[in-house]
Structures are given as structure tokens and as C-alpha cells.
Amino acid sequence: MSGFYFAHPEAKYFAVGKIDRDQVDDYHRRKGMDLRSVERWLRHLDYDPDLQETVRETAAVPVST
């Protein structure tokens, strides 16, 4: 992979956390898109719906939808 990278000594950078299932649910409702389509597009951002289901099933606290 190649590209141009520009930086500035006074630039401020931040990290973005992983996308959780509740965010995906909210996005698909707001956009009126099929949930599976949204999940397919989000795989490009390292979202794994299968992993989210595993986390949801093993959570000690019930997750509301």
C-alpha cells in the first residue's frame, strides 16, 4: 500500500473506538437500510457482526434494542 502522508508538528490526533452493535442498529434504523446491508458495508471498517453476537450472548447484563 502506498500514499502521501502529511503531518504538522502542532497537529492533534485522536483514536476512534470500535463500532458496537447498538450503533449499527441505530444507523440502520435512521437510514432505513437493511441491517445485513449495513453490516456488510461496515466490514470495511473492521466491524464483525458475528463477533458482536458472541459478545451480546455472553454479556452478564441484558442488552436492550
mmCIF file of the N, C-alpha and C atoms, coordinates in Angstrom:
data_MODEL
# 
_entry.id   MODEL 
# 
loop_
_atom_site.group_PDB 
_atom_site.id 
_atom_site.type_symbol 
_atom_site.label_atom_id 
_atom_site.label_alt_id 
_atom_site.label_comp_id 
_atom_site.label_asym_id 
_atom_site.label_entity_id 
_atom_site.label_seq_id 
_atom_site.pdbx_PDB_ins_code 
_atom_site.Cartn_x 
_atom_site.Cartn_y 
_atom_site.Cartn_z 
_atom_site.occupancy 
_atom_site.B_iso_or_equiv 
_atom_site.pdbx_formal_charge 
_atom_site.auth_seq_id 
_atom_site.auth_comp_id 
_atom_site.auth_asym_id 
_atom_site.auth_atom_id 
_atom_site.pdbx_PDB_model_num 
ATOM 1   N N  . MET A 1 1  ? 0.841   -1.158  0.000  1.00 0.00 ? 1  MET A N  1 
ATOM 2   C CA . MET A 1 1  ? 0.000   0.000   0.000  1.00 0.00 ? 1  MET A CA 1 
ATOM 3   C C  . MET A 1 1  ? 0.900   1.239   0.000  1.00 0.00 ? 1  MET A C  1 
ATOM 4   N N  . SER A 1 2  ? 0.502   2.238   -0.727 1.00 0.00 ? 2  SER A N  1 
ATOM 5   C CA . SER A 1 2  ? 1.296   3.461   -0.767 1.00 0.00 ? 2  SER A CA 1 
ATOM 6   C C  . SER A 1 2  ? 0.382   4.669   -0.671 1.00 0.00 ? 2  SER A C  1 
ATOM 7   N N  . GLY A 1 3  ? 0.960   5.796   -0.408 1.00 0.00 ? 3  GLY A N  1 
ATOM 8   C CA . GLY A 1 3  ? 0.180   7.021   -0.322 1.00 0.00 ? 3  GLY A CA 1 
ATOM 9   C C  . GLY A 1 3  ? 1.043   8.168   0.128  1.00 0.00 ? 3  GLY A C  1 
ATOM 10  N N  . PHE A 1 4  ? 0.450   9.338   0.121  1.00 0.00 ? 4  PHE A N  1 
ATOM 11  C CA . PHE A 1 4  ? 1.120   10.529  0.629  1.00 0.00 ? 4  PHE A CA 1 
ATOM 12  C C  . PHE A 1 4  ? 0.628   10.786  2.044  1.00 0.00 ? 4  PHE A C  1 
ATOM 13  N N  . TYR A 1 5  ? 1.538   11.039  2.935  1.00 0.00 ? 5  TYR A N  1 
ATOM 14  C CA . TYR A 1 5  ? 1.185   11.320  4.323  1.00 0.00 ? 5  TYR A CA 1 
ATOM 15  C C  . TYR A 1 5  ? 1.714   12.692  4.686  1.00 0.00 ? 5  TYR A C  1 
ATOM 16  N N  . PHE A 1 6  ? 0.831   13.531  5.174  1.00 0.00 ? 6  PHE A N  1 
ATOM 17  C CA . PHE A 1 6  ? 1.212   14.880  5.561  1.00 0.00 ? 6  PHE A CA 1 
ATOM 18  C C  . PHE A 1 6  ? 1.009   15.029  7.062  1.00 0.00 ? 6  PHE A C  1 
ATOM 19  N N  . ALA A 1 7  ? 1.901   15.714  7.697  1.00 0.00 ? 7  ALA A N  1 
ATOM 20  C CA . ALA A 1 7  ? 1.804   15.910  9.139  1.00 0.00 ? 7  ALA A CA 1 
ATOM 21  C C  . ALA A 1 7  ? 2.250   17.317  9.481  1.00 0.00 ? 7  ALA A C  1 
ATOM 22  N N  . HIS A 1 8  ? 1.865   17.751  10.632 1.00 0.00 ? 8  HIS A N  1 
ATOM 23  C CA . HIS A 1 8  ? 2.259   19.060  11.143 1.00 0.00 ? 8  HIS A CA 1 
ATOM 24  C C  . HIS A 1 8  ? 2.603   18.876  12.612 1.00 0.00 ? 8  HIS A C  1 
ATOM 25  N N  . PRO A 1 9  ? 3.689   19.500  13.081 1.00 0.00 ? 9  PRO A N  1 
ATOM 26  C CA . PRO A 1 9  ? 4.096   19.292  14.474 1.00 0.00 ? 9  PRO A CA 1 
ATOM 27  C C  . PRO A 1 9  ? 3.043   19.726  15.497 1.00 0.00 ? 9  PRO A C  1 
ATOM 28  N N  . GLU A 1 10 ? 2.133   20.619  15.132 1.00 0.00 ? 10 GLU A N  1 
ATOM 29  C CA . GLU A 1 10 ? 1.098   21.069  16.066 1.00 0.00 ? 10 GLU A CA 1 
ATOM 30  C C  . GLU A 1 10 ? -0.237  20.355  15.854 1.00 0.00 ? 10 GLU A C  1 
ATOM 31  N N  . ALA A 1 11 ? -0.249  19.368  14.978 1.00 0.00 ? 11 ALA A N  1 
ATOM 32  C CA . ALA A 1 11 ? -1.485  18.639  14.708 1.00 0.00 ? 11 ALA A CA 1 
ATOM 33  C C  . ALA A 1 11 ? -1.893  17.817  15.927 1.00 0.00 ? 11 ALA A C  1 
ATOM 34  N N  . LYS A 1 12 ? -3.191  17.669  16.116 1.00 0.00 ? 12 LYS A N  1 
ATOM 35  C CA . LYS A 1 12 ? -3.743  16.861  17.202 1.00 0.00 ? 12 LYS A CA 1 
ATOM 36  C C  . LYS A 1 12 ? -4.443  15.666  16.566 1.00 0.00 ? 12 LYS A C  1 
ATOM 37  N N  . TYR A 1 13 ? -4.149  14.473  17.051 1.00 0.00 ? 13 TYR A N  1 
ATOM 38  C CA . TYR A 1 13 ? -4.730  13.257  16.516 1.00 0.00 ? 13 TYR A CA 1 
ATOM 39  C C  . TYR A 1 13 ? -5.582  12.589  17.580 1.00 0.00 ? 13 TYR A C  1 
ATOM 40  N N  . PHE A 1 14 ? -6.524  11.800  17.153 1.00 0.00 ? 14 PHE A N  1 
ATOM 41  C CA . PHE A 1 14 ? -7.390  11.100  18.098 1.00 0.00 ? 14 PHE A CA 1 
ATOM 42  C C  . PHE A 1 14 ? -7.693  9.709   17.557 1.00 0.00 ? 14 PHE A C  1 
ATOM 43  N N  . ALA A 1 15 ? -8.056  8.827   18.448 1.00 0.00 ? 15 ALA A N  1 
ATOM 44  C CA . ALA A 1 15 ? -8.408  7.462   18.073 1.00 0.00 ? 15 ALA A CA 1 
ATOM 45  C C  . ALA A 1 15 ? -9.924  7.322   18.068 1.00 0.00 ? 15 ALA A C  1 
ATOM 46  N N  . VAL A 1 16 ? -10.407 6.497   17.196 1.00 0.00 ? 16 VAL A N  1 
ATOM 47  C CA . VAL A 1 16 ? -11.832 6.198   17.126 1.00 0.00 ? 16 VAL A CA 1 
ATOM 48  C C  . VAL A 1 16 ? -12.010 4.758   17.567 1.00 0.00 ? 16 VAL A C  1 
ATOM 49  N N  . GLY A 1 17 ? -12.941 4.532   18.485 1.00 0.00 ? 17 GLY A N  1 
ATOM 50  C CA . GLY A 1 17 ? -13.164 3.195   19.007 1.00 0.00 ? 17 GLY A CA 1 
ATOM 51  C C  . GLY A 1 17 ? -13.875 2.290   18.017 1.00 0.00 ? 17 GLY A C  1 
ATOM 52  N N  . LYS A 1 18 ? -13.991 1.037   18.388 1.00 0.00 ? 18 LYS A N  1 
ATOM 53  C CA . LYS A 1 18 ? -14.687 0.048   17.566 1.00 0.00 ? 18 LYS A CA 1 
ATOM 54  C C  . LYS A 1 18 ? -16.177 0.373   17.494 1.00 0.00 ? 18 LYS A C  1 
ATOM 55  N N  . ILE A 1 19 ? -16.802 -0.052  16.417 1.00 0.00 ? 19 ILE A N  1 
ATOM 56  C CA . ILE A 1 19 ? -18.239 0.134   16.233 1.00 0.00 ? 19 ILE A CA 1 
ATOM 57  C C  . ILE A 1 19 ? -18.960 -0.989  16.966 1.00 0.00 ? 19 ILE A C  1 
ATOM 58  N N  . ASP A 1 20 ? -19.916 -0.637  17.820 1.00 0.00 ? 20 ASP A N  1 
ATOM 59  C CA . ASP A 1 20 ? -20.684 -1.620  18.577 1.00 0.00 ? 20 ASP A CA 1 
ATOM 60  C C  . ASP A 1 20 ? -22.032 -1.867  17.899 1.00 0.00 ? 20 ASP A C  1 
ATOM 61  N N  . ARG A 1 21 ? -22.677 -2.954  18.304 1.00 0.00 ? 21 ARG A N  1 
ATOM 62  C CA . ARG A 1 21 ? -23.947 -3.356  17.693 1.00 0.00 ? 21 ARG A CA 1 
ATOM 63  C C  . ARG A 1 21 ? -25.034 -2.294  17.860 1.00 0.00 ? 21 ARG A C  1 
ATOM 64  N N  . ASP A 1 22 ? -25.072 -1.620  19.009 1.00 0.00 ? 22 ASP A N  1 
ATOM 65  C CA . ASP A 1 22 ? -26.110 -0.606  19.212 1.00 0.00 ? 22 ASP A CA 1 
ATOM 66  C C  . ASP A 1 22 ? -25.964 0.542   18.218 1.00 0.00 ? 22 ASP A C  1 
ATOM 67  N N  . GLN A 1 23 ? -24.741 0.882   17.842 1.00 0.00 ? 23 GLN A N  1 
ATOM 68  C CA . GLN A 1 23 ? -24.521 1.923   16.851 1.00 0.00 ? 23 GLN A CA 1 
ATOM 69  C C  . GLN A 1 23 ? -24.990 1.469   15.474 1.00 0.00 ? 23 GLN A C  1 
ATOM 70  N N  . VAL A 1 24 ? -24.757 0.199   15.151 1.00 0.00 ? 24 VAL A N  1 
ATOM 71  C CA . VAL A 1 24 ? -25.194 -0.353  13.867 1.00 0.00 ? 24 VAL A CA 1 
ATOM 72  C C  . VAL A 1 24 ? -26.716 -0.378  13.801 1.00 0.00 ? 24 VAL A C  1 
ATOM 73  N N  . ASP A 1 25 ? -27.365 -0.814  14.881 1.00 0.00 ? 25 ASP A N  1 
ATOM 74  C CA . ASP A 1 25 ? -28.829 -0.838  14.932 1.00 0.00 ? 25 ASP A CA 1 
ATOM 75  C C  . ASP A 1 25 ? -29.402 0.564   14.729 1.00 0.00 ? 25 ASP A C  1 
ATOM 76  N N  . ASP A 1 26 ? -28.834 1.528   15.415 1.00 0.00 ? 26 ASP A N  1 
ATOM 77  C CA . ASP A 1 26 ? -29.299 2.909   15.296 1.00 0.00 ? 26 ASP A CA 1 
ATOM 78  C C  . ASP A 1 26 ? -29.123 3.432   13.873 1.00 0.00 ? 26 ASP A C  1 
ATOM 79  N N  . TYR A 1 27 ? -27.967 3.171   13.280 1.00 0.00 ? 27 TYR A N  1 
ATOM 80  C CA . TYR A 1 27 ? -27.677 3.650   11.928 1.00 0.00 ? 27 TYR A CA 1 
ATOM 81  C C  . TYR A 1 27 ? -28.638 3.035   10.906 1.00 0.00 ? 27 TYR A C  1 
ATOM 82  N N  . HIS A 1 28 ? -28.866 1.736   10.990 1.00 0.00 ? 28 HIS A N  1 
ATOM 83  C CA . HIS A 1 28 ? -29.743 1.092   10.002 1.00 0.00 ? 28 HIS A CA 1 
ATOM 84  C C  . HIS A 1 28 ? -31.179 1.595   10.127 1.00 0.00 ? 28 HIS A C  1 
ATOM 85  N N  . ARG A 1 29 ? -31.630 1.907   11.341 1.00 0.00 ? 29 ARG A N  1 
ATOM 86  C CA . ARG A 1 29 ? -32.979 2.466   11.508 1.00 0.00 ? 29 ARG A CA 1 
ATOM 87  C C  . ARG A 1 29 ? -33.068 3.882   10.957 1.00 0.00 ? 29 ARG A C  1 
ATOM 88  N N  . ARG A 1 30 ? -32.070 4.708   11.272 1.00 0.00 ? 30 ARG A N  1 
ATOM 89  C CA . ARG A 1 30 ? -32.103 6.104   10.801 1.00 0.00 ? 30 ARG A CA 1 
ATOM 90  C C  . ARG A 1 30 ? -32.020 6.196   9.282  1.00 0.00 ? 30 ARG A C  1 
ATOM 91  N N  . LYS A 1 31 ? -31.222 5.334   8.659  1.00 0.00 ? 31 LYS A N  1 
ATOM 92  C CA . LYS A 1 31 ? -31.042 5.363   7.211  1.00 0.00 ? 31 LYS A CA 1 
ATOM 93  C C  . LYS A 1 31 ? -32.129 4.587   6.467  1.00 0.00 ? 31 LYS A C  1 
ATOM 94  N N  . GLY A 1 32 ? -32.889 3.762   7.189  1.00 0.00 ? 32 GLY A N  1 
ATOM 95  C CA . GLY A 1 32 ? -33.911 2.949   6.542  1.00 0.00 ? 32 GLY A CA 1 
ATOM 96  C C  . GLY A 1 32 ? -33.310 1.857   5.675  1.00 0.00 ? 32 GLY A C  1 
ATOM 97  N N  . MET A 1 33 ? -32.111 1.422   6.030  1.00 0.00 ? 33 MET A N  1 
ATOM 98  C CA . MET A 1 33 ? -31.411 0.379   5.271  1.00 0.00 ? 33 MET A CA 1 
ATOM 99  C C  . MET A 1 33 ? -31.593 -0.972  5.946  1.00 0.00 ? 33 MET A C  1 
ATOM 100 N N  . ASP A 1 34 ? -31.469 -2.031  5.154  1.00 0.00 ? 34 ASP A N  1 
ATOM 101 C CA . ASP A 1 34 ? -31.490 -3.391  5.662  1.00 0.00 ? 34 ASP A CA 1 
ATOM 102 C C  . ASP A 1 34 ? -30.284 -3.597  6.580  1.00 0.00 ? 34 ASP A C  1 
ATOM 103 N N  . LEU A 1 35 ? -30.499 -4.247  7.728  1.00 0.00 ? 35 LEU A N  1 
ATOM 104 C CA . LEU A 1 35 ? -29.425 -4.456  8.698  1.00 0.00 ? 35 LEU A CA 1 
ATOM 105 C C  . LEU A 1 35 ? -28.252 -5.217  8.095  1.00 0.00 ? 35 LEU A C  1 
ATOM 106 N N  . ARG A 1 36 ? -28.522 -6.261  7.330  1.00 0.00 ? 36 ARG A N  1 
ATOM 107 C CA . ARG A 1 36 ? -27.431 -7.050  6.728  1.00 0.00 ? 36 ARG A CA 1 
ATOM 108 C C  . ARG A 1 36 ? -26.612 -6.213  5.749  1.00 0.00 ? 36 ARG A C  1 
ATOM 109 N N  . SER A 1 37 ? -27.256 -5.308  5.029  1.00 0.00 ? 37 SER A N  1 
ATOM 110 C CA . SER A 1 37 ? -26.524 -4.433  4.096  1.00 0.00 ? 37 SER A CA 1 
ATOM 111 C C  . SER A 1 37 ? -25.593 -3.501  4.854  1.00 0.00 ? 37 SER A C  1 
ATOM 112 N N  . VAL A 1 38 ? -26.091 -2.937  5.948  1.00 0.00 ? 38 VAL A N  1 
ATOM 113 C CA . VAL A 1 38 ? -25.265 -2.045  6.768  1.00 0.00 ? 38 VAL A CA 1 
ATOM 114 C C  . VAL A 1 38 ? -24.073 -2.815  7.324  1.00 0.00 ? 38 VAL A C  1 
ATOM 115 N N  . GLU A 1 39 ? -24.325 -4.022  7.833  1.00 0.00 ? 39 GLU A N  1 
ATOM 116 C CA . GLU A 1 39 ? -23.227 -4.826  8.371  1.00 0.00 ? 39 GLU A CA 1 
ATOM 117 C C  . GLU A 1 39 ? -22.200 -5.161  7.289  1.00 0.00 ? 39 GLU A C  1 
ATOM 118 N N  . ARG A 1 40 ? -22.663 -5.446  6.091  1.00 0.00 ? 40 ARG A N  1 
ATOM 119 C CA . ARG A 1 40 ? -21.733 -5.756  5.002  1.00 0.00 ? 40 ARG A CA 1 
ATOM 120 C C  . ARG A 1 40 ? -20.842 -4.552  4.692  1.00 0.00 ? 40 ARG A C  1 
ATOM 121 N N  . TRP A 1 41 ? -21.422 -3.369  4.640  1.00 0.00 ? 41 TRP A N  1 
ATOM 122 C CA . TRP A 1 41 ? -20.634 -2.160  4.369  1.00 0.00 ? 41 TRP A CA 1 
ATOM 123 C C  . TRP A 1 41 ? -19.657 -1.860  5.502  1.00 0.00 ? 41 TRP A C  1 
ATOM 124 N N  . LEU A 1 42 ? -20.060 -2.125  6.720  1.00 0.00 ? 42 LEU A N  1 
ATOM 125 C CA . LEU A 1 42 ? -19.205 -1.808  7.863  1.00 0.00 ? 42 LEU A CA 1 
ATOM 126 C C  . LEU A 1 42 ? -18.050 -2.781  8.039  1.00 0.00 ? 42 LEU A C  1 
ATOM 127 N N  . ARG A 1 43 ? -18.076 -3.905  7.345  1.00 0.00 ? 43 ARG A N  1 
ATOM 128 C CA . ARG A 1 43 ? -16.936 -4.824  7.403  1.00 0.00 ? 43 ARG A CA 1 
ATOM 129 C C  . ARG A 1 43 ? -15.663 -4.131  6.921  1.00 0.00 ? 43 ARG A C  1 
ATOM 130 N N  . HIS A 1 44 ? -15.811 -3.122  6.069  1.00 0.00 ? 44 HIS A N  1 
ATOM 131 C CA . HIS A 1 44 ? -14.649 -2.360  5.602  1.00 0.00 ? 44 HIS A CA 1 
ATOM 132 C C  . HIS A 1 44 ? -14.000 -1.582  6.743  1.00 0.00 ? 44 HIS A C  1 
ATOM 133 N N  . LEU A 1 45 ? -14.775 -1.348  7.808  1.00 0.00 ? 45 LEU A N  1 
ATOM 134 C CA . LEU A 1 45 ? -14.254 -0.637  8.974  1.00 0.00 ? 45 LEU A CA 1 
ATOM 135 C C  . LEU A 1 45 ? -13.939 -1.599  10.111 1.00 0.00 ? 45 LEU A C  1 
ATOM 136 N N  . ASP A 1 46 ? -13.708 -2.855  9.772  1.00 0.00 ? 46 ASP A N  1 
ATOM 137 C CA . ASP A 1 46 ? -13.346 -3.890  10.736 1.00 0.00 ? 46 ASP A CA 1 
ATOM 138 C C  . ASP A 1 46 ? -14.475 -4.221  11.708 1.00 0.00 ? 46 ASP A C  1 
ATOM 139 N N  . TYR A 1 47 ? -15.722 -4.061  11.267 1.00 0.00 ? 47 TYR A N  1 
ATOM 140 C CA . TYR A 1 47 ? -16.876 -4.456  12.080 1.00 0.00 ? 47 TYR A CA 1 
ATOM 141 C C  . TYR A 1 47 ? -17.181 -5.917  11.776 1.00 0.00 ? 47 TYR A C  1 
ATOM 142 N N  . ASP A 1 48 ? -17.304 -6.730  12.804 1.00 0.00 ? 48 ASP A N  1 
ATOM 143 C CA . ASP A 1 48 ? -17.593 -8.149  12.644 1.00 0.00 ? 48 ASP A CA 1 
ATOM 144 C C  . ASP A 1 48 ? -18.912 -8.465  13.333 1.00 0.00 ? 48 ASP A C  1 
ATOM 145 N N  . PRO A 1 49 ? -20.010 -8.609  12.568 1.00 0.00 ? 49 PRO A N  1 
ATOM 146 C CA . PRO A 1 49 ? -21.309 -8.867  13.201 1.00 0.00 ? 49 PRO A CA 1 
ATOM 147 C C  . PRO A 1 49 ? -21.342 -10.180 13.976 1.00 0.00 ? 49 PRO A C  1 
ATOM 148 N N  . ASP A 1 50 ? -20.583 -11.187 13.527 1.00 0.00 ? 50 ASP A N  1 
ATOM 149 C CA . ASP A 1 50 ? -20.554 -12.461 14.251 1.00 0.00 ? 50 ASP A CA 1 
ATOM 150 C C  . ASP A 1 50 ? -19.927 -12.291 15.624 1.00 0.00 ? 50 ASP A C  1 
ATOM 151 N N  . LEU A 1 51 ? -18.887 -11.491 15.716 1.00 0.00 ? 51 LEU A N  1 
ATOM 152 C CA . LEU A 1 51 ? -18.250 -11.218 16.998 1.00 0.00 ? 51 LEU A CA 1 
ATOM 153 C C  . LEU A 1 51 ? -19.202 -10.452 17.905 1.00 0.00 ? 51 LEU A C  1 
ATOM 154 N N  . GLN A 1 52 ? -19.947 -9.512  17.353 1.00 0.00 ? 52 GLN A N  1 
ATOM 155 C CA . GLN A 1 52 ? -20.895 -8.733  18.145 1.00 0.00 ? 52 GLN A CA 1 
ATOM 156 C C  . GLN A 1 52 ? -21.973 -9.629  18.745 1.00 0.00 ? 52 GLN A C  1 
ATOM 157 N N  . GLU A 1 53 ? -22.453 -10.609 17.988 1.00 0.00 ? 53 GLU A N  1 
ATOM 158 C CA . GLU A 1 53 ? -23.465 -11.535 18.506 1.00 0.00 ? 53 GLU A CA 1 
ATOM 159 C C  . GLU A 1 53 ? -22.897 -12.365 19.645 1.00 0.00 ? 53 GLU A C  1 
ATOM 160 N N  . THR A 1 54 ? -21.643 -12.798 19.540 1.00 0.00 ? 54 THR A N  1 
ATOM 161 C CA . THR A 1 54 ? -20.998 -13.577 20.598 1.00 0.00 ? 54 THR A CA 1 
ATOM 162 C C  . THR A 1 54 ? -20.886 -12.741 21.863 1.00 0.00 ? 54 THR A C  1 
ATOM 163 N N  . VAL A 1 55 ? -20.482 -11.496 21.725 1.00 0.00 ? 55 VAL A N  1 
ATOM 164 C CA . VAL A 1 55 ? -20.359 -10.601 22.873 1.00 0.00 ? 55 VAL A CA 1 
ATOM 165 C C  . VAL A 1 55 ? -21.720 -10.383 23.501 1.00 0.00 ? 55 VAL A C  1 
ATOM 166 N N  . ARG A 1 56 ? -22.741 -10.182 22.676 1.00 0.00 ? 56 ARG A N  1 
ATOM 167 C CA . ARG A 1 56 ? -24.092 -9.934  23.173 1.00 0.00 ? 56 ARG A CA 1 
ATOM 168 C C  . ARG A 1 56 ? -24.617 -11.156 23.940 1.00 0.00 ? 56 ARG A C  1 
ATOM 169 N N  . GLU A 1 57 ? -24.377 -12.355 23.419 1.00 0.00 ? 57 GLU A N  1 
ATOM 170 C CA . GLU A 1 57 ? -24.877 -13.579 24.066 1.00 0.00 ? 57 GLU A CA 1 
ATOM 171 C C  . GLU A 1 57 ? -24.196 -13.845 25.397 1.00 0.00 ? 57 GLU A C  1 
ATOM 172 N N  . THR A 1 58 ? -22.941 -13.452 25.553 1.00 0.00 ? 58 THR A N  1 
ATOM 173 C CA . THR A 1 58 ? -22.213 -13.750 26.776 1.00 0.00 ? 58 THR A CA 1 
ATOM 174 C C  . THR A 1 58 ? -22.238 -12.598 27.782 1.00 0.00 ? 58 THR A C  1 
ATOM 175 N N  . ALA A 1 59 ? -22.914 -11.512 27.463 1.00 0.00 ? 59 ALA A N  1 
ATOM 176 C CA . ALA A 1 59 ? -22.954 -10.365 28.370 1.00 0.00 ? 59 ALA A CA 1 
ATOM 177 C C  . ALA A 1 59 ? -23.747 -10.719 29.618 1.00 0.00 ? 59 ALA A C  1 
ATOM 178 N N  . ALA A 1 60 ? -23.259 -10.264 30.763 1.00 0.00 ? 60 ALA A N  1 
ATOM 179 C CA . ALA A 1 60 ? -23.940 -10.528 32.030 1.00 0.00 ? 60 ALA A CA 1 
ATOM 180 C C  . ALA A 1 60 ? -25.193 -9.675  32.173 1.00 0.00 ? 60 ALA A C  1 
ATOM 181 N N  . VAL A 1 61 ? -25.172 -8.497  31.580 1.00 0.00 ? 61 VAL A N  1 
ATOM 182 C CA . VAL A 1 61 ? -26.286 -7.576  31.654 1.00 0.00 ? 61 VAL A CA 1 
ATOM 183 C C  . VAL A 1 61 ? -27.043 -7.643  30.321 1.00 0.00 ? 61 VAL A C  1 
ATOM 184 N N  . PRO A 1 62 ? -28.376 -7.815  30.359 1.00 0.00 ? 62 PRO A N  1 
ATOM 185 C CA . PRO A 1 62 ? -29.132 -7.862  29.099 1.00 0.00 ? 62 PRO A CA 1 
ATOM 186 C C  . PRO A 1 62 ? -28.967 -6.566  28.303 1.00 0.00 ? 62 PRO A C  1 
ATOM 187 N N  . VAL A 1 63 ? -28.849 -6.702  26.990 1.00 0.00 ? 63 VAL A N  1 
ATOM 188 C CA . VAL A 1 63 ? -28.704 -5.554  26.113 1.00 0.00 ? 63 VAL A CA 1 
ATOM 189 C C  . VAL A 1 63 ? -30.062 -5.222  25.531 1.00 0.00 ? 63 VAL A C  1 
ATOM 190 N N  . SER A 1 64 ? -30.495 -3.967  25.699 1.00 0.00 ? 64 SER A N  1 
ATOM 191 C CA . SER A 1 64 ? -31.790 -3.572  25.151 1.00 0.00 ? 64 SER A CA 1 
ATOM 192 C C  . SER A 1 64 ? -31.638 -3.148  23.701 1.00 0.00 ? 64 SER A C  1 
ATOM 193 N N  . THR A 1 65 ? -32.668 -3.372  22.901 1.00 0.00 ? 65 THR A N  1 
ATOM 194 C CA . THR A 1 65 ? -32.629 -2.973  21.485 1.00 0.00 ? 65 THR A CA 1 
ATOM 195 C C  . THR A 1 65 ? -33.602 -1.879  21.208 1.00 0.00 ? 65 THR A C  1 
# 
